[in-house]
Amino acid sequence: MSFRLLVLVSGSGTNLQALLDAVADDAFGATVVAVGADRDGIEGLARAERANVPTFVEPVADHPDRAAWDAALAARIAGYGPDLVVSAGFMKILGPRVLGAFPVVNTHPALLPSFPGTHAVRDALAYGVRLTGCTVHLVDAGVDTGPVIAQEAVPIQDGDDETTLHERIKVVERRLLVEVVGRMAREGWQVHGRHVRFGR
């Protein structure tokens, strides 16, 4: 039985598309069983629909508070029985109901623990580092604080601005996410403290 992925998106879904392209090859070892979003009318959902993948939308505004939204999102996810949840540009912080029930993988456009948060590319440029990159990590209750699974460096070039640097990081990010998720599907993984190792 194929390893089951559920992908969460909030925008254009380019990381989702990379995963959809990857799972089309049986050798990848995984299937995207559903795509969830926190808002309607986004390209990420359209990508899923074009690939005949079921979708759902769970807006925060439909619930009295974040805890109620978190519980509702966890219930929606559970309905698809995923082995792994991939946060692919999902711009909401997941709560304890989701994180307590499912392993969640996220990408971040910096070499964590440097430059956490939503302005990582801008922050790296402002600091003047010569090397940044991307991180694939497990999600925990903090912001970009979960155990690191994989990282890859991206040099900062003279004349880079936030847009040009972020575009180069995204190319690496998509490839690294696909590599990591594929290995998790085929090999399994273990977490020992802050260390993630492939293999069962």
N, C-alpha and C positions, 0 to 999 in steps of 0.2 A: 504494500500500500504506500502511495506516494506521501512524502512529507508535506504537511499542509501549512501554507503561508496565508496570513491575513495582513493586508497592507493598509495603513492609515495615511491619508493624504489631506492637504489643505489647499493645494494650488495646482500648478501645471502638471505635476506627476511625472517628471522626467526620470526620477529614480524608479518609480513604479514601472515606467515603460521599459527600463533596462531589465527589471525583473521579469516582466511579461515576455520580453524577447528571449531571456535566458531559459525560462521554464518551457518554452516551445520545444526545446531539445530534451528528449526523455532522459538523456544521460545526466542532466542537471540534478535530477532526483527530487524535485519538488513541484508542487502545484499551487497556484494562487487561487484560493477557494472563495475569497471575497475581498472587496475594497470598501473601506469605510471612510467617511469624511465628517467634518464638523460644520460644513456649509454646502449648500447646493450650488449647481450651476458652474462648477469648476472643470477645467480640462482633465484633471486627474480622474474624475468620475467618467468623463466621456471616453477616456482611454480604456478604462475597465469595460465599459459597455461595448465598445468596438471589439474587444477581445472576448465578449460573451462571458464576462466574469460578473457574478452578482455584486450589487452595491447597496450600501445603506448610508443614510445621513442622520447624525445625532447632534443637533445644535445645542450648545450650552444654554442658549436663551429659552429653550423649551422646558427647562428645569428650574426649580426654586433656588438651587444652589449648586456649587461645584460637586459636592458629595453625591447629590442625587444624579447629576449628569454622569459622574464616574461610575455609579452603580448601573445606570442604564446602558452606558457604553460597554461595561463588562458583560452585561447580559446579552447585548447584541453580538459581541465578539464570540461569546461562549456558544451561541447558536450555530456557529460554523465549525466548532471543534478544531481550532488551529493548533499546530505544534509550536508555532513561532509567530509573533506579531512583529511586523516591520513598520516602524515610524518613518515614513518617507516624506519628509517635508511637512509633517503634521505639527501645526503651530500651537498646540494646546499641551499643557503639562498634564500628564496622566497621573491619576490618583491611586490610592492604595487598593481599591477594588480590582482595577485592571492589573496593576503591577503584582498584586498578590496571587493572581490566578494564572498569569501567562508570562513567559519570558518575552521581553521586548528588546529589539535591536534598533538603534538610532545611528544616524551619521551626524558629524559635526565638522564645519569647515575650518578647523584649526587642529593643532597637535595638543590635545588635552594632556595635562590640566591647564595649559596655557590658553588664555582667551576663551573662557566659557561664555555662555549667553548668546543673545540674538545678534550681536554686532561683531562677531569674531573676526571677520575679514577686515572691517574698518579698524578694529582695535589693534590687530597685528600691524597694519600699515602705520597707524599713529604711533605705535611703540618703536617702530624702526627696525624690527627683526628682519633678517635676510632670508629666513626660512620659515615657512608655515606649512600647511598641509591639511589632511583630513584624518578623522578618527571614526572608526566604527566601534561602538561600545554598547554594552548592555545598559538598559535604563534602570535607575533606582529612584528613590524619592527626591533626590537632589536635582539641581539643574546642571546637566552635563558632568555628573560626578560618578557615574556607574563604571564598572570594570571595563578596561580597554580590551578589545578583541584584536584589532589591527589598526595600524597607522601607516600613512605614506606621506613623505615630505614633498612640498611644492616650493621651489625657490621663488623669492620675490624679485622681480626684474626692475631695473631702473625705469621710471616712467609708469609703473603700474598704478592704476587707480582701483577703487573698490570693485568696479564692474569687471575689468580685465582680469584681475587676480581671482575673483570669485568664479569666473567662467572656467579658468584653468583648473581650479580646485574641483569644480563640479565634474569635469571629465574624469579625474582620478577617483572622485567620490563614487560615481556610478559604477565604475569597474570594481573598486574595492568592495562595495556593498554586495555586488553580485558574487564575487569570489567568496566572501565571508559567509553569506547565506547558503551558497551551494555547499561549502564545506560543512556547515552546521547540519544541513539536511543529510548529507551522505555519511559523515563521520561521527556526528554527535559532538557534544562538548561538555566540559566540566568546569565548574567555578570553584576555585580555592582561594578564599579571601578576595584579593583584588586581581587574581590571576585567572585568565580564561585559557583553557587548553582544549584543542580539538581532540576528539576520541571519546569513546564511551567508557 
